[in-house]
Amino acid sequence: MKPIKTAFVIASALAILPINSAFAEEEKTDETPGVQYQIDKTTCRELLQMSGESRDFSMIFMHGFMSGKKNELLFDAPTLTAATDVAVDYCINNPDSTLLSAFEKARK
């Protein structure tokens, strides 16, 4: 994903994304079972196996989660884009690590 597109996607999602301790890939209704991820249990391998749109959503959510956790109110697109690259590289090299640990390392 190009840095400009990544920054735009992150900015757009952070503007509308609620921060919770777990997130759903799709809204759960009586007809659809939905998919849920436990942030502290989702592995890097699971992230790398997601489809492009699901992976983008997950990365955006994690940036929002980390920003909320750190009480950061400034959206710095170049910094978040670089952190995304660090998190993905970490996940490639450590597929059994949790996605949360990848973002904690990337967003020091």
GIDAGI-V369627 format. One record per residue. N is the residue number from 0. RES is the residue in one small letter. SS is DSSP state (hx for helix, st for strand, lp for the rest). OMEGA is omega in whole degrees, 0 to 359 (* if undefined). D_FIRST is the distance of its C-alpha to the first C-alpha in Angstrom with 2 decimals. Layout:
n=N res=RES ss=SS omega=OMEGA d_first=D_FIRST
n=N res=RES ss=SS omega=OMEGA d_first=D_FIRST
This chain:
n=0 res=m ss=lp omega=181 d_first=0.00
n=1 res=k ss=lp omega=182 d_first=3.81
n=2 res=p ss=hx omega=182 d_first=6.50
n=3 res=i ss=hx omega=180 d_first=8.46
n=4 res=k ss=hx omega=179 d_first=6.63
n=5 res=t ss=hx omega=181 d_first=6.17
n=6 res=a ss=hx omega=180 d_first=9.75
n=7 res=f ss=hx omega=180 d_first=10.97
n=8 res=v ss=hx omega=179 d_first=10.11
n=9 res=i ss=hx omega=181 d_first=11.72
n=10 res=a ss=hx omega=180 d_first=14.54
n=11 res=s ss=hx omega=183 d_first=15.28
n=12 res=a ss=hx omega=181 d_first=15.53
n=13 res=l ss=hx omega=180 d_first=17.54
n=14 res=a ss=hx omega=185 d_first=19.89
n=15 res=i ss=hx omega=189 d_first=20.87
n=16 res=l ss=lp omega=174 d_first=20.32
n=17 res=p ss=lp omega=180 d_first=23.57
n=18 res=i ss=lp omega=179 d_first=23.69
n=19 res=n ss=lp omega=179 d_first=25.64
n=20 res=s ss=lp omega=174 d_first=26.37
n=21 res=a ss=st omega=181 d_first=24.98
n=22 res=f ss=st omega=181 d_first=22.63
n=23 res=a ss=st omega=178 d_first=22.79
n=24 res=e ss=lp omega=176 d_first=20.12
n=25 res=e ss=lp omega=181 d_first=22.46
n=26 res=e ss=lp omega=181 d_first=25.66
n=27 res=k ss=lp omega=175 d_first=28.63
n=28 res=t ss=lp omega=178 d_first=31.58
n=29 res=d ss=lp omega=182 d_first=34.76
n=30 res=e ss=lp omega=183 d_first=33.31
n=31 res=t ss=lp omega=182 d_first=29.94
n=32 res=p ss=lp omega=181 d_first=29.83
n=33 res=g ss=lp omega=179 d_first=26.35
n=34 res=v ss=lp omega=179 d_first=24.26
n=35 res=q ss=st omega=178 d_first=24.61
n=36 res=y ss=st omega=173 d_first=23.13
n=37 res=q ss=st omega=188 d_first=25.21
n=38 res=i ss=lp omega=183 d_first=23.03
n=39 res=d ss=lp omega=181 d_first=25.27
n=40 res=k ss=lp omega=180 d_first=25.43
n=41 res=t ss=lp omega=183 d_first=21.94
n=42 res=t ss=st omega=175 d_first=20.95
n=43 res=c ss=hx omega=179 d_first=17.87
n=44 res=r ss=hx omega=179 d_first=18.74
n=45 res=e ss=hx omega=178 d_first=18.66
n=46 res=l ss=hx omega=183 d_first=15.15
n=47 res=l ss=hx omega=179 d_first=13.98
n=48 res=q ss=hx omega=180 d_first=16.05
n=49 res=m ss=lp omega=174 d_first=14.76
n=50 res=s ss=lp omega=183 d_first=13.30
n=51 res=g ss=hx omega=182 d_first=9.75
n=52 res=e ss=hx omega=178 d_first=11.32
n=53 res=s ss=hx omega=179 d_first=13.63
n=54 res=r ss=hx omega=179 d_first=11.25
n=55 res=d ss=hx omega=180 d_first=9.34
n=56 res=f ss=hx omega=182 d_first=12.96
n=57 res=s ss=hx omega=179 d_first=14.21
n=58 res=m ss=hx omega=179 d_first=11.95
n=59 res=i ss=hx omega=179 d_first=12.85
n=60 res=f ss=hx omega=182 d_first=16.37
n=61 res=m ss=hx omega=176 d_first=16.68
n=62 res=h ss=hx omega=178 d_first=15.81
n=63 res=g ss=hx omega=178 d_first=18.39
n=64 res=f ss=hx omega=181 d_first=20.78
n=65 res=m ss=hx omega=178 d_first=20.67
n=66 res=s ss=hx omega=177 d_first=21.14
n=67 res=g ss=hx omega=180 d_first=24.05
n=68 res=k ss=hx omega=181 d_first=25.48
n=69 res=k ss=lp omega=181 d_first=25.49
n=70 res=n ss=lp omega=179 d_first=26.80
n=71 res=e ss=lp omega=181 d_first=24.21
n=72 res=l ss=lp omega=180 d_first=24.49
n=73 res=l ss=lp omega=174 d_first=22.35
n=74 res=f ss=lp omega=181 d_first=18.72
n=75 res=d ss=lp omega=187 d_first=17.30
n=76 res=a ss=hx omega=180 d_first=13.67
n=77 res=p ss=hx omega=179 d_first=13.42
n=78 res=t ss=hx omega=179 d_first=15.17
n=79 res=l ss=hx omega=177 d_first=13.15
n=80 res=t ss=hx omega=178 d_first=9.83
n=81 res=a ss=hx omega=179 d_first=11.92
n=82 res=a ss=hx omega=177 d_first=13.43
n=83 res=t ss=hx omega=179 d_first=10.35
n=84 res=d ss=hx omega=179 d_first=9.97
n=85 res=v ss=hx omega=181 d_first=13.75
n=86 res=a ss=hx omega=180 d_first=13.90
n=87 res=v ss=hx omega=178 d_first=11.69
n=88 res=d ss=hx omega=178 d_first=13.76
n=89 res=y ss=hx omega=180 d_first=16.81
n=90 res=c ss=hx omega=179 d_first=16.24
n=91 res=i ss=hx omega=182 d_first=15.91
n=92 res=n ss=hx omega=183 d_first=19.14
n=93 res=n ss=lp omega=187 d_first=20.85
n=94 res=p ss=lp omega=180 d_first=20.12
n=95 res=d ss=lp omega=176 d_first=23.38
n=96 res=s ss=lp omega=178 d_first=22.74
n=97 res=t ss=st omega=176 d_first=22.04
n=98 res=l ss=hx omega=178 d_first=18.77
n=99 res=l ss=hx omega=180 d_first=20.96
n=100 res=s ss=hx omega=177 d_first=22.05
n=101 res=a ss=hx omega=180 d_first=18.54
n=102 res=f ss=hx omega=176 d_first=17.86
n=103 res=e ss=hx omega=177 d_first=21.38
n=104 res=k ss=hx omega=183 d_first=20.82
n=105 res=a ss=hx omega=185 d_first=17.52
n=106 res=r ss=lp omega=179 d_first=19.10
n=107 res=k ss=lp omega=* d_first=22.55
